[in-house]
Amino acid sequence: MVSLTQQCKTVPSTSNFTDSLIQACRINDLHFLQEFVHNNGSELIAATVDPLWKDSLLHIAQASQSTDVVEFLALNAPQLITQCNKLGVSPFHLAIEEDNQHSCDVYIRSVDENLLCVDLDARDLSSRTLLHYAANKGHLGLTQFLLAHGANAHCYDNLNYTPYDLACSFYPKVAALLNPIVEPSLFSRCAMLLFRQDLEWAQKGNLPLEVAAKAAQVFNSFNQNQDDFLKNQDRKTRQFRNRR
């Protein structure tokens, strides 16, 4: 079976324009891409995809281990980090699958600065998200990062596995991080309780205090300040409020 990396490396192209960009990504030709963006803008970089597998340029750079190009594309076209190809796989999925810590660090920095441009719940053809991949590989720090930035922990793949299910057998620290987070609405309620001190609301029975205590252990491990956490959780908090 052809691996995801091989599929990204062996993609035919249909135009000289696409050919040149794809070749630059394969051979880590940063100078060519810099000149291209200078002359044409980053929009064309973001819009260029391979016609067969629908790989973006970042897919190809990631699969080819073109580290300079990966950093350049992540900075200039951050939406490509979680953009999926025909297989439903994003460059971030690929980096986690390959245990490529450098690329993961690059993507983390870019996501942190461009959160609105990315979809942290992007799914592959098995309906596995980035959080599934991180949990399956036992990446504690990456799991913390994804949770802190709003990734959905209560999501099932095609085999009805959650990220917690994938982690519990071999990675107890990752499983412990995921276990208190029962569902997105509960996650949002815990955030409201812990960081807005809405104790009266909790004491009325809206949220068991023991659940909040478990969630507090998770949130404290993120080592993030209050404002950053609320910003990253704002979308889920708004969704919860609309349901009240």
Buried (B, 14 or more C-beta within 10 A) or exposed (E): EEEBBEBBBEBEBEEEEBEBBBEBBBEBBBEBBBEBBEEEEBEBBBEBBBEBBBBBBBBBBBBBBBBBBBBBBBBBBBBBBBBBBEBBBBBBBBBBBBEBEEBBBBBBBBBEEBBEBBBBBBBBEEBBBBBBBBBBBBBBEBBBBBBBBBBBBBBBBEEEBBBBBBBBEEBEEBBBBBBBBBEBBBBBBBBBBBBEEBEEBBEEEEBEEEBBEBBBEBBEBBEBEEEEBBEBBBEBBEEBEEEE
